[in-house]
Amino acid sequence: MAEKRISSPKGLSPIKLMKPETDKGKSVLKSLQLRKTVREISDKKLSLQVLSNLLWAACGVNRKKGPFGIHGRTAATASNSQEIDLYVALQEGTYYYDPFKHCLIPVVAGDLRAMVIGKGQVNFGNKAPVRLIYVADIDKLIHSQGYQEPGLLNTEIQKSYFYVDTGLIASNVYLFAASTGLVAWFHNCDKSGLEEKLNLRVDQHVLFGQTVGYKRKK
């Protein structure tokens, strides 16, 4: 499997996340009732505990042995390939979320949050504390340690899988937000610009962004 090219920018250190609080928040049914898209998001920062809970809920490891004997995650993926990587854009820099160590690895110093939005879109959450970047790693999909389905080598089928898998993670984020008093907005982003900034390989593709934070008071 190809190695992930993660840089170590000066001025940024890895962030060790806290153990997720699995006994907090509203019920699943109540969260579904409250789930909605909110674009008006304030600049109030998330505590480290809330950020830790958010990322674990999105696609963290929830069991050591899942399908095909591989670690299980909170969001399903095709053949348990776990091909969707989550990058986290904060004010001071952008990080790669390592779900196995439950930590953030620095990738790029500086504020890229304004790029995590599609060109021409109204940027409601430019100062929101967290913007997630969804990246599909095709190498992981092709070389899944799980069932080697023939369709995984077909480009169009690959797309159908990684789009669905991204949606599953994004749905987790929406439900977590609704459960804990946060708000979220799933949106397009500057794909080519972010791919360059994040120094991604040719078989890694930026797909979407998702902004998370507290609702801005009018």
C-alpha positions as CSV (number, residue, x, y, z in Angstrom):
1,M,0.0,0.0,0.0
2,A,1.3,3.5,-0.9
3,E,2.6,5.6,2.0
4,K,0.6,8.6,3.1
5,R,2.7,11.8,2.6
6,I,2.2,13.6,5.8
7,S,4.5,16.6,6.4
8,S,5.6,17.9,9.8
9,P,5.2,21.7,9.5
10,K,7.1,23.9,11.9
11,G,5.1,25.4,14.8
12,L,2.6,22.5,14.9
13,S,2.7,19.5,17.1
14,P,0.5,16.4,17.1
15,I,-2.6,16.7,19.2
16,K,-3.4,13.8,21.5
17,L,-7.2,13.5,21.6
18,M,-9.1,12.6,24.7
19,K,-11.0,9.4,25.3
20,P,-14.5,9.7,23.8
21,E,-17.4,10.2,26.2
22,T,-19.7,7.6,24.9
23,D,-22.3,8.1,27.7
24,K,-23.1,11.8,26.8
25,G,-25.6,13.3,24.4
26,K,-29.2,12.8,23.4
27,S,-30.8,9.5,22.2
28,V,-30.5,8.5,18.6
29,L,-34.2,9.1,17.9
30,K,-34.0,12.6,19.5
31,S,-30.9,13.4,17.5
32,L,-32.7,12.3,14.3
33,Q,-35.6,14.6,15.2
34,L,-33.1,17.5,15.8
35,R,-30.8,16.8,12.8
36,K,-30.6,19.7,10.3
37,T,-28.2,21.7,8.2
38,V,-27.2,25.1,9.8
39,R,-24.9,27.3,7.8
40,E,-24.7,30.2,10.3
41,I,-21.9,29.0,12.6
42,S,-20.1,31.1,15.2
43,D,-16.3,31.3,15.8
44,K,-16.6,29.8,19.3
45,K,-14.0,27.2,19.7
46,L,-14.7,23.6,20.6
47,S,-13.0,22.2,23.7
48,L,-10.5,19.4,23.2
49,Q,-13.0,16.9,24.7
50,V,-15.8,17.9,22.3
51,L,-13.4,17.8,19.3
52,S,-12.2,14.3,20.4
53,N,-15.8,13.1,20.7
54,L,-16.7,14.6,17.3
55,L,-13.9,12.9,15.4
56,W,-14.4,9.5,17.1
57,A,-18.1,9.7,16.3
58,A,-17.3,10.5,12.7
59,C,-15.1,7.6,11.9
60,G,-13.2,6.5,15.0
61,V,-12.3,2.9,16.0
62,N,-15.1,1.3,18.1
63,R,-13.9,-2.3,18.2
64,K,-10.6,-4.1,17.7
65,K,-12.1,-6.8,15.5
66,G,-14.5,-5.8,12.8
67,P,-15.3,-7.3,9.4
68,F,-12.5,-9.5,8.0
69,G,-10.6,-9.3,11.3
70,I,-9.8,-5.6,10.7
71,H,-10.4,-2.9,13.3
72,G,-14.1,-1.8,13.2
73,R,-15.0,1.9,12.8
74,T,-18.1,4.0,13.7
75,A,-18.9,4.4,10.0
76,A,-19.1,1.5,7.5
77,T,-17.0,1.4,4.3
78,A,-16.9,-0.9,1.2
79,S,-15.2,-4.2,2.2
80,N,-14.1,-2.4,5.4
81,S,-11.5,-0.7,3.2
82,Q,-11.7,2.4,5.4
83,E,-10.7,4.4,2.3
84,I,-12.0,7.8,3.5
85,D,-9.5,9.9,5.4
86,L,-10.5,12.8,7.5
87,Y,-8.5,16.0,7.6
88,V,-9.4,18.7,10.2
89,A,-8.9,22.4,9.3
90,L,-8.4,24.5,12.5
91,Q,-7.3,28.1,12.8
92,E,-3.7,27.3,13.4
93,G,-3.4,24.6,10.8
94,T,-4.8,21.5,9.2
95,Y,-4.3,18.0,10.6
96,Y,-4.8,14.4,9.6
97,Y,-7.1,12.4,11.9
98,D,-5.4,9.1,12.8
99,P,-8.3,7.0,14.1
100,F,-6.1,4.2,15.3
101,K,-4.0,6.4,17.6
102,H,-7.0,8.8,18.1
103,C,-4.8,11.8,17.5
104,L,-4.3,14.7,15.1
105,I,-1.1,14.7,13.0
106,P,-0.1,18.2,11.6
107,V,-0.1,18.5,7.9
108,V,-0.1,22.2,7.0
109,A,0.5,25.2,9.2
110,G,-1.8,28.2,8.7
111,D,-5.5,28.7,8.3
112,L,-7.0,26.8,5.3
113,R,-10.6,27.1,6.6
114,A,-11.6,29.5,3.8
115,M,-10.6,27.0,1.2
116,V,-12.9,24.3,2.6
117,I,-15.8,25.8,0.6
118,G,-16.7,25.6,-3.0
119,K,-15.7,28.5,-5.3
120,G,-18.7,30.8,-5.7
121,Q,-20.5,29.5,-2.6
122,V,-21.6,31.9,0.1
123,N,-19.1,31.3,2.9
124,F,-21.3,31.3,6.0
125,G,-18.8,29.6,8.3
126,N,-15.5,31.1,7.4
127,K,-14.5,31.6,11.1
128,A,-16.2,28.4,12.3
129,P,-13.8,26.5,14.6
130,V,-13.7,23.2,12.7
131,R,-13.9,22.3,9.0
132,L,-13.6,18.7,8.1
133,I,-12.1,17.6,4.7
134,Y,-13.1,14.3,3.2
135,V,-10.4,12.6,1.2
136,A,-10.8,9.3,-0.7
137,D,-7.7,7.1,-0.8
138,I,-8.1,4.9,-3.9
139,D,-5.1,2.8,-3.0
140,K,-6.8,1.7,0.2
141,L,-10.0,0.8,-1.7
142,I,-8.1,-1.3,-4.3
143,H,-5.9,-3.0,-1.7
144,S,-8.6,-3.6,0.9
145,Q,-7.6,-6.2,3.5
146,G,-11.2,-7.4,3.3
147,Y,-13.1,-9.1,0.5
148,Q,-11.5,-8.3,-2.8
149,E,-14.6,-7.6,-4.7
150,P,-13.9,-7.4,-8.5
151,G,-15.8,-4.1,-8.7
152,L,-13.2,-2.4,-6.5
153,L,-11.0,-2.1,-9.6
154,N,-13.7,-0.4,-11.6
155,T,-13.4,3.4,-11.6
156,E,-17.2,4.1,-11.6
157,I,-17.9,1.5,-8.9
158,Q,-15.1,3.0,-6.8
159,K,-16.8,6.4,-7.1
160,S,-20.1,5.0,-6.0
161,Y,-18.5,3.4,-2.9
162,F,-16.4,6.3,-1.7
163,Y,-19.3,8.8,-2.2
164,V,-21.6,6.5,-0.1
165,D,-18.9,6.0,2.5
166,T,-18.3,9.7,2.8
167,G,-22.0,10.2,3.3
168,L,-22.1,7.7,6.1
169,I,-19.3,9.6,8.0
170,A,-21.0,12.9,7.3
171,S,-24.3,11.5,8.7
172,N,-22.4,10.5,11.9
173,V,-21.2,14.1,12.2
174,Y,-24.7,15.5,11.7
175,L,-26.1,13.2,14.4
176,F,-23.3,13.9,16.8
177,A,-23.9,17.6,16.3
178,A,-27.6,17.3,17.0
179,S,-27.0,15.1,20.0
180,T,-24.6,17.6,21.7
181,G,-25.9,21.1,20.8
182,L,-23.6,21.7,17.9
183,V,-24.6,22.4,14.3
184,A,-23.1,21.2,11.0
185,W,-23.1,22.0,7.3
186,F,-22.0,19.5,4.6
187,H,-20.8,21.3,1.5
188,N,-18.5,21.5,-1.6
189,C,-14.9,22.7,-1.3
190,D,-12.0,23.9,-3.3
191,K,-10.9,20.4,-4.3
192,S,-7.9,21.1,-6.5
193,G,-6.6,23.8,-4.2
194,L,-6.8,21.6,-1.1
195,E,-5.2,18.7,-2.9
196,E,-2.2,20.8,-3.6
197,K,-2.0,22.4,-0.1
198,L,-2.3,18.9,1.5
199,N,0.3,17.5,-0.8
200,L,-1.9,14.5,-1.7
201,R,-0.9,11.7,-4.0
202,V,-2.5,11.4,-7.4
203,D,-4.7,8.5,-6.1
204,Q,-6.1,10.7,-3.2
205,H,-9.0,12.9,-4.0
206,V,-10.6,15.7,-2.0
207,L,-14.4,15.1,-2.1
208,F,-16.3,17.4,0.3
209,G,-16.1,19.6,3.3
210,Q,-18.2,19.8,6.5
211,T,-18.3,22.7,8.9
212,V,-19.0,22.1,12.5
213,G,-19.5,24.4,15.5
214,Y,-22.0,26.3,17.6
215,K,-24.9,28.2,16.0
216,R,-24.2,31.9,15.5
217,K,-26.5,34.1,17.5
218,K,-28.4,36.7,15.5
